[in-house]
Each structure stands twice: as structure tokens, then as C-alpha cells.
Amino acid sequence: MPMNFSVIHTDKETQARAGILQMERGSLETPVFMPVGTQATVKSLSPRELEEAGAQIMLNNAYHLYLRPGTEIIREAGGLHKFMNWPKLILTDSGGYQVFSLSLLRKIKDEGVEFQSHLDGSRHFLTPESVIGIQNDLGSDIMMPLDECVHYPASFDLAQKAVDRTTLWAGRSKKEWAKTQRGVLFGIVQGSTYPELRKKSAEELKSIGFQGYAIGGISVGEPQDLMYNMISFAARELPAEAPRYVMGVGLPEDILEAVSLGADMFDCVVPTRYGRNGSAFTSCGKITVRNGAYSRDRTPLDPRCDCYCCRNFTRSYLRHLFNTGEILGLRLVSYHNVYFFLDLMKKVRASLHEGRFASFKREFLSRYRQKEG
Amino acid sequence: MPMNFSVIHTDKETQARAGILQMERGSLETPVFMPVGTQATVKSLSPRELEEAGAQIMLNNAYHLYLRPGTEIIREAGGLHKFMNWPKLILTDSGGYQVFSLSLLRKIKDEGVEFQSHLDGSRHFLTPESVIGIQNDLGSDIMMPLDECVHYPASFDLAQKAVDRTTLWAGRSKKEWAKTQRGVLFGIVQGSTYPELRKKSAEELKSIGFQGYAIGGISVGEPQDLMYNMISFAARELPAEAPRYVMGVGLPEDILEAVSLGADMFDCVVPTRYGRNGSAFTSCGKITVRNGAYSRDRTPLDPRCDCYCCRNFTRSYLRHLFNTGEILGLRLVSYHNVYFFLDLMKKVRASLHEGRFASFKREFLSRYRQKEG
């Protein structure tokens, strides 16, 4: 089915915008944060907790699910929504990034990529076409094509070759997708830190034509300024009428900056990864729950937060749970962190609708940068 | 405040009975299963999940909480109910068992027990009086006195000495409790596997006088028959008008047998411990979630169960979560197991109220013993 994306508000001071992305299964209000459920579960959280926290969409990873439990099991279950009991939208990452970062002994050629599983060493061959097939089996609402991602720093030559292959694969992905036209297919802009390559990549993808565009290959170790520059540059090269998804970003300050630069969609493992380690995001900055200063602190993680964790538990109790290695501790902090990110986006959208995004961003960052616990 | 225990139904074929235990904070329908939250959390579950699963009371451990986070922190928080945000009843085990099983270099004398913490080697001295003080600080609804528990097998002489000390300490605990009369204090019958010692222990406790009686020192490695004999024997020696709590029991079949023998209260770590390891209790017996046979099994853990896990997730998905080491897997199976135990007790109570306990027990066990997955 055709996707519809409407930009409802554009900010006067920045490139920020608020919109609605409508798809067959439901719609998304943007800017949106997508909690990451790599292996068909957002780590430590249940689907009902995600819905309660306000998640509109979950991100899953085709590479991981292809290896475990295997595409066939999920297809037989009626797709990923039924398999993990998630009624809302699903975006699946193709796993291009994982093939390059996790797998062993990979051999990349224009046809596709041969690799050994990081789990058991088994050999696999993925092509742009088979990756679309996998995502069709998963029943994704938004699919990403197989792309070639380079690390930072990458030479111009290497980055250019990756762009060329990403374009080649994007075209083949689009053709494969067009056979069923299930879900929505995005293109992924690569080009490392080279503006001319980002421009080339964006133009080539535009000429293939996608319903949305992702900016990939960022947040891979480059300095923050460079990341912002690449987002800004790529966003300007992409059509205003399509959603822009900044892959793997990021911390609250990075998301706010990327929104300012015109990005609409975000995903990051940070809320749950930090949560498991006992780092909580609060309106006054990050705090380390194990910190001895909280042993008798009977305030919530974030007094400005309305989440289940903050309405019911004290820092003192959470610290006790982390000190004793109890699972409830990492569950509650993960929940709070996901809620915090989703709530931040809700406030971003409200500020855009009310024409006060720039001042919201300023005030949020000024409080957020107060301290580090 | 005075506790009130009313036996509402007594079974005609067995010693089983259904009753109501009324206390200041609320009441309990018996027979009751008490989920174990040793360190102020039932492992992996949130308080709202416990309430949803039907828990009426949580068991916590004074020894563990005295060591971490320390009694003072919990007292300052307004007690354990507020500390862990649990509005329902709390029974605290004294930690007598833990002093004997976990602590290092313990020296026991009539005055009390000196030991080194199993966590950091710090030295502590607990007396019957200080253990009541700790439970007062915790704000327990039902307190257990410090007792001396022996392992199985124990010589008659050793078991007799433990009974003598348990009686001595029970008297001093009662005196200490009487100063504030907060909560309800139970006595603990010891005596290992010696009927004459069990009788002696019960009689001495009765002459001190408690509002409820626990049967301790069982489920410590003795054969099942011997355990049932000791429960049966001790129950007969205890006053019919007081609740009988069988400590640390047990598996569904053991609980049903103990109910038949006249026991009213139970606790066990089994539902959450098995849950973390991927063993699920079902109406047709235990199943091992990781079993390859479940990789494509789209039925719930237990088709007869109405819990959140069984209403929403398949064995195939749960197996995937365990295979990938995802926390949601152990959470869901722990939740299901706790629900299963609480639901079993609900059915036991209903069958007692309707005068069909013996046939309920027979039918349950016949289905439960069908298979082992």
C-alpha cells in the first residue's frame, strides 16, 4: 500500500518539522523515537510496557532474526507482529551494518555478501533480493535495503565504493520490493564523512525513488560536529516530502540536534543498554543509580517523570536492587529510560505544533546539562 | 493488634481446611502460597505483576535485608511496604535458616548467634530480641522468631539441642514482641525427623503461646515420605484454631499433600528459580522451554492458564527468548509459574469451599503427572 507522509508543522527557526506517517497498519507521529528490539524483544521489557510507555513502533533486526530463530519460524507464526505479540508498527533494519560489524570472514561482492554467522560459524549468503524476502517474511511495515556501511575513519576511495554498491543494491532492492509492494521501502544514504559522497548517494537514491530515506553510516565513532554536519548535509539533499530517518542516533542532545536539522525518525539502543548498566536519563541529566549518594534518597529517578518507575519507586530502592543484582532494577531503569526518550519526543512534537521548538530545546538542554550524577 | 483466624471449611476426607486470616493491614484466604522476595523483590517481577497474578502476601528475609540495604534504610523509608512499594501483607522470615546455611564462621550460644556476613565477611551478632527489633523496623505483618535449624540427617542429640534452643529463643522473642505487639508473631516447630522431638517442640511452643505456628526444618533434603510424616505429625500436635505454616514447601504435589495434612500457608522459591532456568509448571506437568520440540509450537505454555504470558505468547517465542538469552524470557516464565502456584491455591480453596478437595487433588495430580517435557 502507498505510504502517506504529511508534514504538519515546520519550525521557523530551524529545519525541524512535525508530521504524520500513515501506513496500512497504523500511523506514526514524527519526530519519533523507535525503541530497538534487535532479537524481537526490547531488552527486558514486555510489549505491554512498551505500549504503556508510548512506543508507536519497534525496530527489529533482520540479520539477527534470520540467524535466530530463523525466518521460516517467524513466517509460519504469521510474521513478526504475531511472533512477538506486538500490534503496532515494525521497522526492520536489513542487517547490513551487522554483517559488517558482527559476522566472521565476510566476502563482499556486487552479487551480495557471504559471511559466517557470529553465533555458530555457519555460512550464509545474503543478497539485496534475499534481504527483501526476509523482511517480507517478517512482515515489516518499514523495510531497509541491504547496504554497505564503512567504519570511521574511511578513505574516500573506500567510502565511494561503498556508496556505489549501496546504490546498486538499493536499485535491486526496489525491484524486488516492487514485486509484492508489501510494506514501505526506504533508501539508505551512505558516504561516510564526505559531503560530495553523501550528495552523490542521496541523488542516486532519489533517482531510484523511495518513500523514505535513511541516513546511515553515522554515529560510528566520528566526532559529534562531523555527525551533525553529515546529518545536516544529507537532510538538505533529501526531498522535503519524504520522512528522514537518522539511523542509530542517539543521546537526547543528539536527537534534539538532529530534529533541528530536519530529521524525523530515530532509533538507538542507549535507553535499554544504559538501563541495564544502571544509568538513568533524567530531566537534569544522567545519574548512576548505584551511586552511594542515593542510598537513602527517597525521591524518584526523575521527579518530573510520570512513568511507572518514577511514580512508584525511590532511588534508594533502585540502588538496592542494583546492589543486590536483582533483575527488577535493570527492568525499572530500562523502562524509565525508554519512557524518557518517548516522552522527550512527545514534548518535541508538542513544541513544534505550538511553534516553540527552539525555546523548548534550549530549556531542555539547559536543565539536562546541569549535572552528571 | 490481635490477629483473627477463622477456619471456614474443613474437608471430610482429609485434614485440609480453608480459612481467613485477618490482620490490621488486610486479610489472607488460606490455604495460601506466599511468593518469596528474599531481597525485597520477587525475582524478576514487579509488585503490580504480583498483584495481578493474585498474590495476597509476599515473604521477605530479615537476614538478607539486615545485611543489605540495612535495617535503618528501610525503617527510614517507612518500612518494607513503602520501600518496595508493596501494599499487601508481608511475612518476614527471621533468617535463622540463612544464618545456619549461608553465613561464615558462626558461633552459636544461648545468648544468640555470632557470624560473618557471606557478602563481605563483616561480623554480626543476632539475638532473638534483635531479630524481633529488625522485623519491627521492617514493619512485617507476620514475624518469625530466630530459631535453630539442623540439616538432614541430624543426630537425635543435635536435633534435641536445637529444639531446646529454639524453645528458649521463642520465649524471649515473644517477650520482646510483647513490648510493642506490632504485627503477629509465629512460633517455629523444629525437631528434625524425630516425632518425639517434634511433639516436644510443639508442646513447648504452645505453652508459650503464639498466634500461628510454622513447621520448620523440613524440605532440607529428607525423603518425601519423611517430610509428609513430619508435617502430618506436627500439624496434629498444633492447635486447630491457629494457622499452620509449612516453611519452604514446595512443589505443587508437596503443597497439595501438605494441604491434605492440615497446613494453611506455604512459601517456596521454586516458581521463580525454575522460571529463570526456563522450566515452566503447567497443568500437564513441568516443561523445559528450551526444548527443541517447541521451536515451532504456537500454543501457550499452558493452554488451561489465563495468565498474561499464556494469553499473549507462544512456546516458540519463549524458546527463542531463552535461546537468545533475553531477559523477557525468564520474566515471562517466572510470571507464569508464580501465577500457576497462586491459581492452584485459588482452585484448592474453591474446592474446599465446595466440599470437593479430595477429587480436585486427584484430578489435578492425574493430569499433572501425565508427562515431563
HADDOCK unambig.tbl for C-alpha pairs under 7 A between the chains (distance, minus, plus):
assign (segid A and resid 43 and name CA) (segid B and resid 326 and name CA) 6.64 0.50 0.50
assign (segid A and resid 43 and name CA) (segid B and resid 327 and name CA) 6.63 0.50 0.50
assign (segid A and resid 44 and name CA) (segid B and resid 327 and name CA) 4.91 0.50 0.50
assign (segid A and resid 44 and name CA) (segid B and resid 328 and name CA) 5.02 0.50 0.50
assign (segid A and resid 45 and name CA) (segid B and resid 328 and name CA) 6.27 0.50 0.50
assign (segid A and resid 46 and name CA) (segid B and resid 328 and name CA) 6.60 0.50 0.50
assign (segid A and resid 69 and name CA) (segid B and resid 320 and name CA) 6.01 0.50 0.50
assign (segid A and resid 73 and name CA) (segid B and resid 296 and name CA) 6.18 0.50 0.50
assign (segid A and resid 83 and name CA) (segid B and resid 317 and name CA) 6.21 0.50 0.50
assign (segid A and resid 84 and name CA) (segid B and resid 317 and name CA) 6.53 0.50 0.50
assign (segid A and resid 85 and name CA) (segid B and resid 312 and name CA) 6.40 0.50 0.50
assign (segid A and resid 85 and name CA) (segid B and resid 313 and name CA) 6.67 0.50 0.50
assign (segid A and resid 296 and name CA) (segid B and resid 73 and name CA) 6.17 0.50 0.50
assign (segid A and resid 312 and name CA) (segid B and resid 85 and name CA) 6.40 0.50 0.50
assign (segid A and resid 313 and name CA) (segid B and resid 85 and name CA) 6.67 0.50 0.50
assign (segid A and resid 317 and name CA) (segid B and resid 83 and name CA) 6.20 0.50 0.50
assign (segid A and resid 317 and name CA) (segid B and resid 84 and name CA) 6.53 0.50 0.50
assign (segid A and resid 320 and name CA) (segid B and resid 69 and name CA) 6.01 0.50 0.50
assign (segid A and resid 326 and name CA) (segid B and resid 43 and name CA) 6.62 0.50 0.50
assign (segid A and resid 327 and name CA) (segid B and resid 43 and name CA) 6.62 0.50 0.50
assign (segid A and resid 327 and name CA) (segid B and resid 44 and name CA) 4.92 0.50 0.50
assign (segid A and resid 328 and name CA) (segid B and resid 44 and name CA) 5.02 0.50 0.50
assign (segid A and resid 328 and name CA) (segid B and resid 45 and name CA) 6.28 0.50 0.50
assign (segid A and resid 328 and name CA) (segid B and resid 46 and name CA) 6.60 0.50 0.50
